[in-house]
Structure formats: C-alpha cells, structure tokens
Amino acid sequence: MLVLIAIMMVGFMVTIAFSVDIAHMQLARTELRTATDAASKAAAATLAETMNRNQAIKRGRQIAAANSVIGKPLLLSRSDFRFGNANQAKNGKFQFRQNMRPYNTVQVNGRRNKNSRSGPVSLFFGNLLGVEFFDAEMIAAATYIERDVVLVVDRSGSMEGTKFRDLISAIKTFTETLHETPVDEYVGLASYSEYASTDVPLTANLQRINNGVRSLKLGGWTSISRGIAAGAQIMRGGRNAKFVERTMIVMTDGRHNRGPDPRGIARRLSDQGITIQTITFGRDADERRMAEIAKIGGGRHYHADNGLELKEIYREIALTLSTIMTQ
C-alpha cells in the first residue's frame, strides 16, 4: 500500500506541476494577444495620422513595451511590423495584402520565442519533462477604414456658460483631428434637451459641424434617448452600411429625466451594427448609465471633469475612430 501510495503521489505532483505550467502558458498567450493588439492599433492610428511608416513602427514598439507578457515588456523588432492594404470581402472578413498600396493596415507579429527580443517564456516545472521554455506567437492587424459618425450633444440648460464654450472648443478639436487623417469621415450633428433635433446631416464638410454646434440654443430638461433617436435618424441618411463603419458619440453633462430609457434604443442601434461611444462631462453627469449605454453599444465610455479633459477625449476618439482590429 505504501509503495502504491508513493507512486500515486508522484503522479499527483506531476499532474499539479503540469497544470501550473498549462495555466502559465495560457496567461502568456492572453497577455501576448493584448500587447500585440495594442501595438497594431497604435501603429495603424499613427500611420493614419502621419502616413509615415517609421513613426508608426516607433509608436507600435512603444505601446508594445508598455505591455508586459509574464512580467517582461514585449520588445518588438522592425521586422515584426508589416504594412499593406486590407479590404472587406463579401463574407465580412478583411483580406490583408502585404506591401499593397495605399497602405491602410499594420500587421504586427508579437513573439516570445528564442528568436525574439524578449526571449521565450520560462516554465516552472517544464524541466521535469525536459522542456524548459514555451514559445508563444500572436499576429494582429489593425485597419483604418471610412466611417459615418454622428455627434449627439447635450444642449440642456445646465450646459450654459463655460461648459458650452468648452464643448465648442472640444468639437473643433475633434473636426480638426479628423481633417488631418487620410480617411474621409462623414460627420453629422444631433442635439437634445427635453426634445431633440437633427442639426447637420452627414457631411464631409466638417466646418458645418463647428458652425452647427455654435448655433445651438440652450435650455430645458434632458432626454438622452430622444437625442440618440435623432442621431439614428441622421445615420439612416448615410452611406451603405456594408461599406462603412457607423459610430455615434453621445455626450451629456447631466442625468436623463425625460422620455424613455436610453438603454432601450441603444440596444436597437447595436443590433443594427452601430457602435455607441459615450462621454460624460462634469461631476453631475450620470456616469453609470452612460457607461452602460456604451457597453450595450459595443463602445467605450469616457469622463471629463473639465474642458481640457473634454478636448483630449474628443481628440482621442477622433484618432481611434478610423482604426479597427481586422485580425
């Protein structure tokens, strides 16, 4: 019995050791995927902004190094970056063609192996089985594509004064940033208080958006759901959804207090393939509900405490709007 128990204990310990290394390898893959995705998206955004491959590689390497894989920063080589063109096929998938112009895609090969700058992943108990290291590799590609974008802004009474001036400045930063990218975005404007309005239809003339924001009349309660509905009406007048990505950016400085719950219409728009980003501005804004709307819409929620933060948020959204993960 003692001999049998000893044999079983050895087998049990080997099983535990093997399980620990399996979990370790899975964690390495997950962290490598995250780091590689981040690097490719950063590189694609920089390429869209500058059309300079060297700067895109530099930015991608910076972002990769800011992400750790099993306690070590992911160090990429220039050869880990590939540039080309990706187009969406009829089945919805993007096909990447390396070195094909015009460049709209950056493909990144994230590696933790003996030939990479970061080296392979060490195993805890692998030497028991004669394997000391684990090689991991992930490939990610980010593509910048054309989008129809609708800005939905709050014009309720609480926006009067400094907040409205901050909004005008932030929207100006947004349109200026979009203007600098090589992608042709069409942008529309809707606004709301107790009731909503479609102020500017989708247009490539971004100065019309700036003029539209400046001409808004403030006052009244807050109906975020009616604002989103007005944005959806503008979106329906846009380009064919098969060829463009559609995004709505909903901003508020307060709390929804009129009309139906905005989460309902957010679900309907999400089912139609429209991504919803949300922004809350100021300490009285309903961050929780707006974060839920962004989650429903497959987007991201941002919060700004002041005008400078609001401007940076709109700038960040403008830079990332034109890139999506395609591999």
C-alpha positions in Angstrom: 0.0 0.0 0.0 2.8 2.4 0.9 4.5 1.7 -2.4 1.3 2.3 -4.3 0.6 5.5 -2.4 4.1 6.7 -3.1 3.6 6.1 -6.8 0.3 7.8 -6.8 1.7 10.8 -5.0 4.4 11.2 -7.6 1.8 11.1 -10.4 -0.4 13.6 -8.5 2.5 16.0 -8.1 3.4 15.7 -11.8 -0.2 16.4 -12.7 -0.2 19.5 -10.5 3.1 20.7 -12.0 1.7 20.2 -15.5 -1.5 22.1 -14.6 0.5 25.1 -13.3 2.6 25.3 -16.5 -0.6 24.9 -18.6 -2.1 27.9 -16.8 1.1 29.8 -17.1 1.2 29.2 -20.9 -2.4 30.3 -21.2 -1.7 33.5 -19.3 1.3 34.2 -21.6 -0.9 33.8 -24.7 -3.6 36.1 -23.3 -1.1 38.8 -22.3 0.7 38.5 -25.7 -2.6 38.9 -27.5 -3.4 42.0 -25.6 0.0 43.6 -26.2 0.1 42.7 -29.9 -3.4 44.1 -30.5 -2.5 47.3 -28.7 0.7 47.7 -30.7 -1.0 47.1 -34.1 -3.8 49.5 -33.3 -1.4 52.2 -32.1 0.8 51.8 -35.2 -2.3 51.9 -37.5 -3.6 55.1 -35.8 -0.2 56.7 -36.2 0.0 55.6 -39.8 -3.4 57.2 -40.4 -2.3 60.4 -38.8 1.2 60.8 -40.3 1.3 58.3 -43.3 4.9 57.7 -42.1 5.8 54.0 -41.6 8.8 54.8 -39.4 6.7 56.8 -36.9 4.1 54.0 -37.0 6.7 51.4 -36.1 8.1 53.6 -33.4 4.7 54.2 -31.8 3.8 50.5 -32.1 7.0 49.5 -30.3 6.4 52.0 -27.5 2.9 50.7 -26.9 4.1 47.0 -27.0 6.9 47.7 -24.5 4.3 49.3 -22.2 2.5 46.0 -22.0 4.1 43.1 -20.1 4.0 39.4 -21.0 4.7 37.2 -18.0 6.5 40.1 -16.2 8.6 41.3 -19.2 7.8 44.1 -21.6 7.1 43.0 -25.1 10.0 44.1 -27.2 9.3 44.2 -31.0 11.7 44.4 -33.9 11.1 46.5 -37.0 10.7 43.2 -38.9 7.7 42.4 -36.7 5.7 45.2 -38.5 4.2 44.6 -41.9 2.3 47.2 -44.0 -0.2 46.7 -46.7 -3.9 47.1 -47.7 -6.9 45.3 -46.3 -10.3 45.2 -47.9 -13.5 43.6 -46.6 -14.7 40.6 -48.6 -18.3 39.6 -49.2 -18.1 37.2 -46.2 -17.3 40.2 -43.9 -13.7 39.2 -43.3 -10.8 41.5 -44.1 -8.1 40.3 -46.5 -4.6 41.7 -45.9 -2.2 42.1 -48.8 1.3 42.9 -47.7 3.1 45.8 -49.4 -0.1 46.7 -51.4 -0.7 50.4 -51.7 -2.4 52.5 -50.5 -1.4 51.4 -47.0 -4.3 51.2 -44.6 -3.3 48.3 -42.4 -0.5 47.5 -40.0 0.1 43.8 -39.2 2.2 43.0 -36.1 3.8 39.7 -35.2 4.1 39.6 -31.4 6.6 36.9 -30.3 8.0 35.5 -27.2 10.4 32.8 -28.5 14.2 32.3 -28.7 14.5 34.5 -31.8 12.6 37.4 -30.3 14.0 40.4 -28.4 12.0 39.4 -25.3 13.1 35.7 -25.4 10.9 32.7 -24.7 8.6 32.1 -21.7 10.2 30.1 -18.9 8.2 27.3 -17.5 8.0 26.5 -13.7 8.2 22.7 -13.9 8.9 22.1 -17.6 12.4 20.7 -16.8 10.7 17.7 -15.2 9.6 16.8 -18.7 12.7 18.1 -20.5 11.0 21.3 -21.7 12.3 24.5 -20.0 10.7 27.1 -22.3 7.5 27.9 -24.1 7.3 29.7 -27.4 4.3 32.0 -28.0 3.4 34.0 -31.1 0.4 36.2 -32.0 -0.4 38.1 -35.1 -2.7 41.1 -35.1 -3.7 43.6 -37.8 -5.4 47.0 -37.4 -7.0 48.7 -40.4 -8.2 52.3 -40.7 -11.4 52.5 -42.6 -14.1 55.0 -43.5 -16.8 55.8 -41.1 -20.1 57.7 -40.8 -20.1 59.5 -37.4 -22.9 61.2 -35.7 -22.2 63.5 -32.7 -25.1 63.8 -30.3 -24.6 66.6 -27.8 -26.4 67.9 -24.8 -27.9 71.4 -25.1 -30.0 71.4 -21.9 -29.9 74.4 -19.5 -27.1 73.0 -17.4 -24.7 73.4 -20.4 -25.0 77.2 -20.4 -21.8 79.3 -19.8 -18.4 77.8 -19.6 -19.5 74.2 -20.3 -20.9 75.2 -23.7 -17.8 77.1 -24.6 -15.7 74.1 -23.7 -17.9 71.9 -25.9 -17.5 74.2 -28.9 -13.7 74.0 -28.4 -13.7 70.2 -28.0 -15.8 69.7 -31.2 -13.4 72.0 -33.0 -10.5 69.8 -31.9 -12.5 66.7 -33.0 -13.1 68.0 -36.5 -9.5 69.4 -36.9 -8.1 66.0 -35.9 -10.3 64.1 -38.3 -9.3 66.6 -41.1 -5.7 65.5 -40.6 -6.3 61.8 -41.2 -6.3 60.4 -44.7 -9.6 58.7 -44.2 -12.8 60.5 -45.4 -15.2 60.5 -42.5 -18.7 61.8 -42.9 -19.9 63.5 -39.7 -23.4 64.6 -38.7 -24.7 66.5 -35.6 -27.8 66.0 -33.4 -28.6 67.8 -30.2 -31.1 67.4 -27.4 -32.6 68.9 -24.3 -36.1 67.9 -23.4 -36.6 67.4 -27.2 -34.0 66.6 -29.9 -33.1 68.0 -33.3 -31.2 66.9 -36.3 -28.9 69.9 -36.8 -26.4 68.8 -39.5 -26.8 65.8 -41.9 -23.8 63.6 -42.6 -21.2 65.7 -44.5 -17.6 65.7 -45.4 -17.5 69.4 -44.8 -16.5 69.4 -41.1 -16.8 73.2 -40.8 -20.6 72.7 -41.0 -20.3 70.7 -37.7 -18.4 73.5 -36.0 -21.0 76.1 -37.2 -23.8 73.8 -36.2 -22.6 73.5 -32.6 -22.1 77.2 -32.2 -25.6 77.9 -33.4 -27.3 75.7 -30.8 -29.8 77.2 -28.5 -29.6 76.1 -24.9 -32.2 75.4 -22.3 -34.6 72.8 -21.0 -34.5 69.3 -19.4 -32.5 66.3 -20.5 -33.7 63.4 -22.8 -30.8 61.3 -23.8 -33.0 58.8 -25.5 -34.5 61.4 -27.8 -31.0 62.6 -28.6 -29.9 59.1 -29.6 -33.1 58.7 -31.7 -32.3 62.0 -33.6 -28.7 60.7 -34.2 -30.1 57.5 -35.5 -32.3 59.4 -37.9 -29.2 61.2 -39.3 -27.4 57.9 -39.5 -30.1 56.4 -41.7 -29.3 59.1 -44.3 -25.7 57.9 -44.5 -23.7 55.7 -46.8 -24.4 52.0 -47.3 -23.6 50.2 -44.1 -21.9 47.4 -46.0 -19.1 49.8 -46.9 -18.6 52.0 -43.9 -18.5 51.6 -40.1 -21.1 53.6 -38.3 -20.4 55.3 -34.9 -22.4 57.5 -32.6 -20.8 59.6 -29.9 -23.3 60.7 -27.2 -22.3 63.4 -24.8 -24.1 64.7 -21.7 -23.3 66.8 -18.6 -26.4 65.7 -16.7 -28.9 63.0 -16.0 -31.7 61.6 -18.2 -35.0 62.9 -16.9 -37.4 62.9 -19.9 -38.6 60.3 -22.3 -37.9 56.5 -22.5 -34.9 54.9 -21.0 -32.0 55.4 -23.5 -30.7 51.9 -22.9 -33.6 50.6 -25.0 -32.8 52.5 -28.1 -29.1 51.8 -27.6 -29.9 48.0 -27.8 -31.8 48.5 -31.1 -29.0 50.5 -32.7 -26.4 48.0 -31.5 -28.4 45.3 -33.3 -28.2 47.4 -36.4 -24.4 47.4 -36.2 -24.0 51.0 -34.9 -21.2 51.5 -32.3 -22.0 53.9 -29.5 -19.4 55.8 -27.6 -20.4 57.9 -24.6 -18.9 61.0 -22.9 -19.9 62.4 -19.5 -18.9 65.9 -18.7 -18.8 67.4 -15.1 -19.5 66.0 -11.7 -23.3 65.9 -12.1 -23.2 63.7 -15.1 -24.7 60.2 -14.9 -21.5 58.2 -15.5 -23.1 54.8 -14.5 -25.9 54.9 -17.0 -23.7 56.3 -19.8 -21.2 53.6 -19.2 -24.0 51.0 -19.6 -25.1 52.6 -22.9 -21.5 52.4 -24.2 -21.3 48.7 -23.1 -24.6 48.0 -24.9 -23.4 49.8 -28.0 -20.0 48.0 -28.1 -18.1 51.2 -27.5 -16.2 52.9 -24.7 -17.3 55.4 -22.0 -15.2 58.5 -21.3 -15.5 61.0 -18.5 -14.2 64.6 -18.4 -14.1 66.7 -15.3 -13.1 69.9 -17.2 -12.8 71.4 -20.6 -9.2 70.4 -21.2 -10.1 66.7 -20.5 -13.2 67.0 -22.8 -11.0 68.3 -25.6 -8.5 65.5 -25.1 -11.3 62.9 -25.1 -12.7 64.2 -28.4 -9.2 64.2 -29.9 -8.5 60.6 -28.7 -11.8 59.4 -30.2 -11.1 61.1 -33.5 -7.7 59.4 -33.7 -9.0 56.0 -32.9 -12.3 56.2 -34.9 -10.6 55.2 -38.1 -8.9 52.0 -36.9 -10.4 48.6 -36.2 -8.9 45.2 -35.4 -9.2 43.1 -38.6 -7.0 40.1 -37.5 
